[in-house]
Amino acid sequence: MKTRSFTTLFIALLLLVSLPALCLADDAAAIFKSRCAPCHGADGSGNTPMGKKIGAKALGSAEVQKLSDADLLKTVTAGKGKMPEFGTKLSAAQVGELIKLVRGFATK
């Protein structure tokens, strides 16, 4: 009986700790779709009418992927060129998750 209670408690705590990370990942996808995809495209290629107009970078390109996480953080928070700043609109955790999402566009 004591072992079952401990196991149940352990599983509950594990779920409680994992839940925020799962929510942030979903949040990052939704943020990307609403704020980034209009210019960078759902596939990160920059191949959208607005992306072509403003010269949006392909997120999977070597040019973008060679940037450090700190450089990407600065670009997202402060903006760069025609890209607006999102530092006042997104939390540090959200920006961190967006950077992970951008890394997922790397060409393999």
matplotlib code that plots the C-alpha trace (Angstrom):
import matplotlib.pyplot as plt

x = [0.0, 2.8, 4.6, 1.5, 1.1, 4.7, 4.4, 1.2, 2.8, 5.9, 3.9, 1.8, 4.9, 6.5, 3.5, 3.4, 7.0, 6.6, 3.4, 4.9, 7.4, 4.7, 2.6, 5.5, 6.2, 2.6, 2.7, 5.9, 4.1, 1.1, 3.3, 5.3, 2.2, 0.7, 3.8, 6.5, 4.9, 3.3, 6.8, 9.0, 6.3, 5.0, 8.0, 10.5, 11.5, 10.6, 8.7, 5.6, 4.3, 5.3, 8.6, 9.6, 8.6, 10.8, 13.5, 12.8, 15.5, 15.0, 15.2, 16.8, 19.6, 23.2, 23.2, 20.5, 21.6, 25.2, 24.0, 24.4, 21.3, 22.3, 22.2, 18.8, 17.6, 18.7, 17.1, 13.8, 13.7, 15.1, 14.2, 16.6, 16.1, 12.5, 11.8, 9.9, 11.0, 9.1, 10.9, 7.9, 5.3, 6.9, 8.4, 12.0, 10.7, 8.6, 11.5, 13.7, 11.1, 10.9, 14.7, 14.4, 11.7, 14.0, 16.8, 14.4, 14.4, 18.0, 18.6, 19.8]
y = [0.0, 2.4, 1.6, 2.4, 5.7, 6.6, 5.6, 7.6, 10.6, 10.3, 10.1, 13.1, 15.1, 14.1, 15.2, 18.5, 19.2, 18.2, 20.1, 23.6, 22.4, 20.8, 23.9, 26.1, 23.9, 24.2, 27.9, 28.3, 26.6, 28.9, 32.0, 31.0, 30.4, 33.8, 36.0, 34.4, 32.4, 35.4, 36.4, 33.3, 30.8, 27.7, 25.8, 28.6, 29.2, 32.9, 32.0, 34.0, 37.2, 39.3, 37.4, 38.0, 41.7, 42.3, 39.7, 37.4, 34.9, 31.2, 29.9, 26.6, 28.4, 28.2, 31.9, 31.7, 28.4, 29.5, 32.3, 31.7, 31.3, 34.7, 36.3, 34.7, 35.9, 39.5, 39.4, 38.2, 40.5, 43.7, 43.1, 43.5, 45.2, 44.9, 42.3, 43.9, 43.4, 41.0, 41.5, 43.4, 40.9, 37.6, 36.2, 35.0, 31.4, 31.9, 33.3, 30.4, 27.9, 29.9, 29.6, 25.8, 25.8, 27.8, 25.2, 22.6, 24.1, 23.3, 21.5, 18.0]
z = [0.0, 0.9, -2.4, -4.4, -2.7, -3.3, -7.0, -7.5, -5.8, -8.0, -11.2, -10.2, -9.5, -12.7, -14.7, -12.8, -13.6, -17.3, -18.0, -18.3, -20.9, -22.9, -22.8, -23.8, -26.8, -27.9, -27.1, -29.3, -32.3, -31.9, -31.5, -34.6, -36.6, -35.7, -35.5, -37.6, -40.3, -42.1, -43.2, -42.7, -43.8, -42.0, -43.2, -42.3, -45.9, -46.1, -49.3, -48.6, -50.3, -47.3, -46.8, -50.4, -50.1, -47.0, -47.7, -44.8, -44.1, -44.6, -41.0, -42.1, -44.1, -43.0, -42.5, -39.8, -38.3, -37.8, -35.5, -31.8, -29.6, -28.1, -31.5, -32.3, -28.9, -29.7, -33.1, -31.8, -28.8, -30.3, -34.0, -36.9, -40.3, -41.2, -38.5, -35.5, -31.9, -29.8, -26.5, -25.0, -26.4, -25.5, -22.3, -22.1, -21.9, -25.1, -27.0, -25.8, -27.1, -30.4, -30.8, -30.3, -33.0, -35.4, -34.8, -35.9, -39.4, -39.9, -43.3, -42.7]

ax = plt.figure().add_subplot(projection="3d")
ax.plot(x, y, z, "-o")
ax.set_aspect("equal")
plt.show()
